[in-house]
Structures are given as C-alpha cells and as structure tokens.
Amino acid sequence: MTDEGEEFIPHAIHTWFGYLKSRGIVVTRDEGAKYGQYARDTEERIRNALSTFGWVYCVDCRQPIFDLNEALEHAKRGHLLTNEFMRDEVAAEEVPMVS
C-alpha cells in the first residue's frame, strides 16, 4: 500500500526515470508508476487535471491528451499519465544548438 502523500514526477526527456517527491529519491518509471499522480482515484484526478490544465501527458505514448475518454482509456491500459515533469537544470546545456 502506498502513502497518500507520495507522488512520482517523471523526467521530461528521459521518461524511464523520475523523482519520488515525498522520499526525495530518483527511481525508475516502473517503480515510480506505483506512486503516480493518477495511481489512485484515477477518473477524478484526470477529470480535475483536464478541467484545470486542459491536458494530461501520456508518458508511454509520448503525447498530450485533451479528451477525458481518451485519457481514461490510456489509464485503463496501465499507461502513466501526468501533467508535471521533473526539472532538469542542465538540459539546456546538454542539448546541442541547431543552426
């Protein structure tokens, strides 16, 4: 059983890992999915996110979702949905400039 205060935040670029907020540790996506924002009360959380932000992001499909029914289908398939990403302070320095 997971603690209600735990939340997994996937990395924006390297989605195979992320930050487990309550414990202050980096974990794999599979471990973090147990603590995902939509792991509990899925439909209500997705509904609230869509009404607040207008979108959720499917980490598995790497695409934004704007429709509640589509988001619920992804959730039923076990996909990780989020609208928050782990910050990467040095990502801009790691990405080569395109001229």
MODELLER restraints for C-alpha pairs under 7 A, 6 or more apart:
rsr = mdl.restraints
at = mdl.atoms
rsr.add(forms.Gaussian(group=physical.xy_distance, feature=features.Distance(at['CA:2:A'], at['CA:35:A']), mean=6.88, stdev=0.5))
rsr.add(forms.Gaussian(group=physical.xy_distance, feature=features.Distance(at['CA:5:A'], at['CA:22:A']), mean=6.58, stdev=0.5))
rsr.add(forms.Gaussian(group=physical.xy_distance, feature=features.Distance(at['CA:6:A'], at['CA:20:A']), mean=6.99, stdev=0.5))
rsr.add(forms.Gaussian(group=physical.xy_distance, feature=features.Distance(at['CA:6:A'], at['CA:21:A']), mean=6.45, stdev=0.5))
rsr.add(forms.Gaussian(group=physical.xy_distance, feature=features.Distance(at['CA:6:A'], at['CA:22:A']), mean=5.07, stdev=0.5))
rsr.add(forms.Gaussian(group=physical.xy_distance, feature=features.Distance(at['CA:6:A'], at['CA:35:A']), mean=5.99, stdev=0.5))
rsr.add(forms.Gaussian(group=physical.xy_distance, feature=features.Distance(at['CA:7:A'], at['CA:20:A']), mean=5.84, stdev=0.5))
rsr.add(forms.Gaussian(group=physical.xy_distance, feature=features.Distance(at['CA:7:A'], at['CA:21:A']), mean=5.56, stdev=0.5))
rsr.add(forms.Gaussian(group=physical.xy_distance, feature=features.Distance(at['CA:7:A'], at['CA:22:A']), mean=6.58, stdev=0.5))
rsr.add(forms.Gaussian(group=physical.xy_distance, feature=features.Distance(at['CA:7:A'], at['CA:35:A']), mean=5.28, stdev=0.5))
rsr.add(forms.Gaussian(group=physical.xy_distance, feature=features.Distance(at['CA:7:A'], at['CA:36:A']), mean=5.61, stdev=0.5))
rsr.add(forms.Gaussian(group=physical.xy_distance, feature=features.Distance(at['CA:7:A'], at['CA:37:A']), mean=5.79, stdev=0.5))
rsr.add(forms.Gaussian(group=physical.xy_distance, feature=features.Distance(at['CA:8:A'], at['CA:18:A']), mean=6.70, stdev=0.5))
rsr.add(forms.Gaussian(group=physical.xy_distance, feature=features.Distance(at['CA:8:A'], at['CA:19:A']), mean=5.75, stdev=0.5))
rsr.add(forms.Gaussian(group=physical.xy_distance, feature=features.Distance(at['CA:8:A'], at['CA:20:A']), mean=4.57, stdev=0.5))
rsr.add(forms.Gaussian(group=physical.xy_distance, feature=features.Distance(at['CA:8:A'], at['CA:21:A']), mean=6.21, stdev=0.5))
rsr.add(forms.Gaussian(group=physical.xy_distance, feature=features.Distance(at['CA:8:A'], at['CA:32:A']), mean=5.29, stdev=0.5))
rsr.add(forms.Gaussian(group=physical.xy_distance, feature=features.Distance(at['CA:8:A'], at['CA:33:A']), mean=6.88, stdev=0.5))
rsr.add(forms.Gaussian(group=physical.xy_distance, feature=features.Distance(at['CA:8:A'], at['CA:35:A']), mean=5.37, stdev=0.5))
rsr.add(forms.Gaussian(group=physical.xy_distance, feature=features.Distance(at['CA:8:A'], at['CA:36:A']), mean=4.85, stdev=0.5))
rsr.add(forms.Gaussian(group=physical.xy_distance, feature=features.Distance(at['CA:8:A'], at['CA:37:A']), mean=6.64, stdev=0.5))
rsr.add(forms.Gaussian(group=physical.xy_distance, feature=features.Distance(at['CA:9:A'], at['CA:18:A']), mean=5.45, stdev=0.5))
rsr.add(forms.Gaussian(group=physical.xy_distance, feature=features.Distance(at['CA:9:A'], at['CA:19:A']), mean=5.15, stdev=0.5))
rsr.add(forms.Gaussian(group=physical.xy_distance, feature=features.Distance(at['CA:9:A'], at['CA:20:A']), mean=6.39, stdev=0.5))
rsr.add(forms.Gaussian(group=physical.xy_distance, feature=features.Distance(at['CA:9:A'], at['CA:84:A']), mean=6.29, stdev=0.5))
rsr.add(forms.Gaussian(group=physical.xy_distance, feature=features.Distance(at['CA:9:A'], at['CA:85:A']), mean=5.38, stdev=0.5))
rsr.add(forms.Gaussian(group=physical.xy_distance, feature=features.Distance(at['CA:9:A'], at['CA:86:A']), mean=5.47, stdev=0.5))
rsr.add(forms.Gaussian(group=physical.xy_distance, feature=features.Distance(at['CA:10:A'], at['CA:17:A']), mean=6.04, stdev=0.5))
rsr.add(forms.Gaussian(group=physical.xy_distance, feature=features.Distance(at['CA:10:A'], at['CA:18:A']), mean=4.00, stdev=0.5))
rsr.add(forms.Gaussian(group=physical.xy_distance, feature=features.Distance(at['CA:10:A'], at['CA:19:A']), mean=6.31, stdev=0.5))
rsr.add(forms.Gaussian(group=physical.xy_distance, feature=features.Distance(at['CA:10:A'], at['CA:85:A']), mean=5.29, stdev=0.5))
rsr.add(forms.Gaussian(group=physical.xy_distance, feature=features.Distance(at['CA:10:A'], at['CA:86:A']), mean=5.56, stdev=0.5))
rsr.add(forms.Gaussian(group=physical.xy_distance, feature=features.Distance(at['CA:11:A'], at['CA:17:A']), mean=6.13, stdev=0.5))
rsr.add(forms.Gaussian(group=physical.xy_distance, feature=features.Distance(at['CA:11:A'], at['CA:18:A']), mean=4.82, stdev=0.5))
rsr.add(forms.Gaussian(group=physical.xy_distance, feature=features.Distance(at['CA:11:A'], at['CA:85:A']), mean=5.53, stdev=0.5))
rsr.add(forms.Gaussian(group=physical.xy_distance, feature=features.Distance(at['CA:11:A'], at['CA:86:A']), mean=4.56, stdev=0.5))
rsr.add(forms.Gaussian(group=physical.xy_distance, feature=features.Distance(at['CA:11:A'], at['CA:87:A']), mean=6.95, stdev=0.5))
rsr.add(forms.Gaussian(group=physical.xy_distance, feature=features.Distance(at['CA:12:A'], at['CA:85:A']), mean=5.30, stdev=0.5))
rsr.add(forms.Gaussian(group=physical.xy_distance, feature=features.Distance(at['CA:12:A'], at['CA:86:A']), mean=6.16, stdev=0.5))
rsr.add(forms.Gaussian(group=physical.xy_distance, feature=features.Distance(at['CA:15:A'], at['CA:29:A']), mean=6.94, stdev=0.5))
rsr.add(forms.Gaussian(group=physical.xy_distance, feature=features.Distance(at['CA:15:A'], at['CA:59:A']), mean=6.72, stdev=0.5))
rsr.add(forms.Gaussian(group=physical.xy_distance, feature=features.Distance(at['CA:16:A'], at['CA:28:A']), mean=5.90, stdev=0.5))
rsr.add(forms.Gaussian(group=physical.xy_distance, feature=features.Distance(at['CA:16:A'], at['CA:29:A']), mean=4.88, stdev=0.5))
rsr.add(forms.Gaussian(group=physical.xy_distance, feature=features.Distance(at['CA:17:A'], at['CA:26:A']), mean=6.93, stdev=0.5))
rsr.add(forms.Gaussian(group=physical.xy_distance, feature=features.Distance(at['CA:17:A'], at['CA:27:A']), mean=5.65, stdev=0.5))
rsr.add(forms.Gaussian(group=physical.xy_distance, feature=features.Distance(at['CA:17:A'], at['CA:28:A']), mean=4.18, stdev=0.5))
rsr.add(forms.Gaussian(group=physical.xy_distance, feature=features.Distance(at['CA:17:A'], at['CA:29:A']), mean=4.66, stdev=0.5))
rsr.add(forms.Gaussian(group=physical.xy_distance, feature=features.Distance(at['CA:18:A'], at['CA:26:A']), mean=5.50, stdev=0.5))
rsr.add(forms.Gaussian(group=physical.xy_distance, feature=features.Distance(at['CA:18:A'], at['CA:27:A']), mean=5.71, stdev=0.5))
rsr.add(forms.Gaussian(group=physical.xy_distance, feature=features.Distance(at['CA:18:A'], at['CA:28:A']), mean=6.39, stdev=0.5))
rsr.add(forms.Gaussian(group=physical.xy_distance, feature=features.Distance(at['CA:18:A'], at['CA:29:A']), mean=6.42, stdev=0.5))
rsr.add(forms.Gaussian(group=physical.xy_distance, feature=features.Distance(at['CA:18:A'], at['CA:86:A']), mean=6.40, stdev=0.5))
rsr.add(forms.Gaussian(group=physical.xy_distance, feature=features.Distance(at['CA:19:A'], at['CA:25:A']), mean=5.81, stdev=0.5))
rsr.add(forms.Gaussian(group=physical.xy_distance, feature=features.Distance(at['CA:19:A'], at['CA:26:A']), mean=4.47, stdev=0.5))
rsr.add(forms.Gaussian(group=physical.xy_distance, feature=features.Distance(at['CA:19:A'], at['CA:27:A']), mean=6.24, stdev=0.5))
rsr.add(forms.Gaussian(group=physical.xy_distance, feature=features.Distance(at['CA:19:A'], at['CA:86:A']), mean=6.39, stdev=0.5))
rsr.add(forms.Gaussian(group=physical.xy_distance, feature=features.Distance(at['CA:20:A'], at['CA:26:A']), mean=5.99, stdev=0.5))
rsr.add(forms.Gaussian(group=physical.xy_distance, feature=features.Distance(at['CA:20:A'], at['CA:27:A']), mean=6.69, stdev=0.5))
rsr.add(forms.Gaussian(group=physical.xy_distance, feature=features.Distance(at['CA:20:A'], at['CA:32:A']), mean=6.70, stdev=0.5))
rsr.add(forms.Gaussian(group=physical.xy_distance, feature=features.Distance(at['CA:33:A'], at['CA:80:A']), mean=6.45, stdev=0.5))
rsr.add(forms.Gaussian(group=physical.xy_distance, feature=features.Distance(at['CA:37:A'], at['CA:82:A']), mean=6.67, stdev=0.5))
rsr.add(forms.Gaussian(group=physical.xy_distance, feature=features.Distance(at['CA:38:A'], at['CA:45:A']), mean=6.21, stdev=0.5))
rsr.add(forms.Gaussian(group=physical.xy_distance, feature=features.Distance(at['CA:38:A'], at['CA:81:A']), mean=6.61, stdev=0.5))
rsr.add(forms.Gaussian(group=physical.xy_distance, feature=features.Distance(at['CA:43:A'], at['CA:72:A']), mean=6.76, stdev=0.5))
rsr.add(forms.Gaussian(group=physical.xy_distance, feature=features.Distance(at['CA:47:A'], at['CA:68:A']), mean=6.53, stdev=0.5))
rsr.add(forms.Gaussian(group=physical.xy_distance, feature=features.Distance(at['CA:49:A'], at['CA:55:A']), mean=6.83, stdev=0.5))
rsr.add(forms.Gaussian(group=physical.xy_distance, feature=features.Distance(at['CA:49:A'], at['CA:56:A']), mean=6.84, stdev=0.5))
rsr.add(forms.Gaussian(group=physical.xy_distance, feature=features.Distance(at['CA:50:A'], at['CA:56:A']), mean=6.66, stdev=0.5))
rsr.add(forms.Gaussian(group=physical.xy_distance, feature=features.Distance(at['CA:50:A'], at['CA:66:A']), mean=6.90, stdev=0.5))
rsr.add(forms.Gaussian(group=physical.xy_distance, feature=features.Distance(at['CA:54:A'], at['CA:66:A']), mean=6.14, stdev=0.5))
rsr.add(forms.Gaussian(group=physical.xy_distance, feature=features.Distance(at['CA:55:A'], at['CA:64:A']), mean=6.38, stdev=0.5))
rsr.add(forms.Gaussian(group=physical.xy_distance, feature=features.Distance(at['CA:55:A'], at['CA:65:A']), mean=5.50, stdev=0.5))
rsr.add(forms.Gaussian(group=physical.xy_distance, feature=features.Distance(at['CA:55:A'], at['CA:66:A']), mean=4.61, stdev=0.5))
rsr.add(forms.Gaussian(group=physical.xy_distance, feature=features.Distance(at['CA:56:A'], at['CA:64:A']), mean=5.74, stdev=0.5))
rsr.add(forms.Gaussian(group=physical.xy_distance, feature=features.Distance(at['CA:56:A'], at['CA:65:A']), mean=5.32, stdev=0.5))
rsr.add(forms.Gaussian(group=physical.xy_distance, feature=features.Distance(at['CA:56:A'], at['CA:66:A']), mean=6.68, stdev=0.5))
rsr.add(forms.Gaussian(group=physical.xy_distance, feature=features.Distance(at['CA:56:A'], at['CA:81:A']), mean=6.29, stdev=0.5))
rsr.add(forms.Gaussian(group=physical.xy_distance, feature=features.Distance(at['CA:56:A'], at['CA:82:A']), mean=5.53, stdev=0.5))
rsr.add(forms.Gaussian(group=physical.xy_distance, feature=features.Distance(at['CA:56:A'], at['CA:83:A']), mean=5.04, stdev=0.5))
rsr.add(forms.Gaussian(group=physical.xy_distance, feature=features.Distance(at['CA:57:A'], at['CA:63:A']), mean=5.79, stdev=0.5))
rsr.add(forms.Gaussian(group=physical.xy_distance, feature=features.Distance(at['CA:57:A'], at['CA:64:A']), mean=4.28, stdev=0.5))
rsr.add(forms.Gaussian(group=physical.xy_distance, feature=features.Distance(at['CA:57:A'], at['CA:65:A']), mean=5.87, stdev=0.5))
rsr.add(forms.Gaussian(group=physical.xy_distance, feature=features.Distance(at['CA:57:A'], at['CA:81:A']), mean=5.44, stdev=0.5))
rsr.add(forms.Gaussian(group=physical.xy_distance, feature=features.Distance(at['CA:57:A'], at['CA:82:A']), mean=5.21, stdev=0.5))
rsr.add(forms.Gaussian(group=physical.xy_distance, feature=features.Distance(at['CA:57:A'], at['CA:83:A']), mean=5.72, stdev=0.5))
rsr.add(forms.Gaussian(group=physical.xy_distance, feature=features.Distance(at['CA:58:A'], at['CA:64:A']), mean=6.15, stdev=0.5))
rsr.add(forms.Gaussian(group=physical.xy_distance, feature=features.Distance(at['CA:58:A'], at['CA:79:A']), mean=6.63, stdev=0.5))
rsr.add(forms.Gaussian(group=physical.xy_distance, feature=features.Distance(at['CA:58:A'], at['CA:80:A']), mean=5.86, stdev=0.5))
rsr.add(forms.Gaussian(group=physical.xy_distance, feature=features.Distance(at['CA:58:A'], at['CA:81:A']), mean=4.63, stdev=0.5))
rsr.add(forms.Gaussian(group=physical.xy_distance, feature=features.Distance(at['CA:58:A'], at['CA:82:A']), mean=6.67, stdev=0.5))
rsr.add(forms.Gaussian(group=physical.xy_distance, feature=features.Distance(at['CA:59:A'], at['CA:80:A']), mean=5.51, stdev=0.5))
rsr.add(forms.Gaussian(group=physical.xy_distance, feature=features.Distance(at['CA:59:A'], at['CA:81:A']), mean=6.10, stdev=0.5))
rsr.add(forms.Gaussian(group=physical.xy_distance, feature=features.Distance(at['CA:60:A'], at['CA:79:A']), mean=5.77, stdev=0.5))
rsr.add(forms.Gaussian(group=physical.xy_distance, feature=features.Distance(at['CA:60:A'], at['CA:80:A']), mean=6.31, stdev=0.5))
rsr.add(forms.Gaussian(group=physical.xy_distance, feature=features.Distance(at['CA:65:A'], at['CA:71:A']), mean=6.18, stdev=0.5))
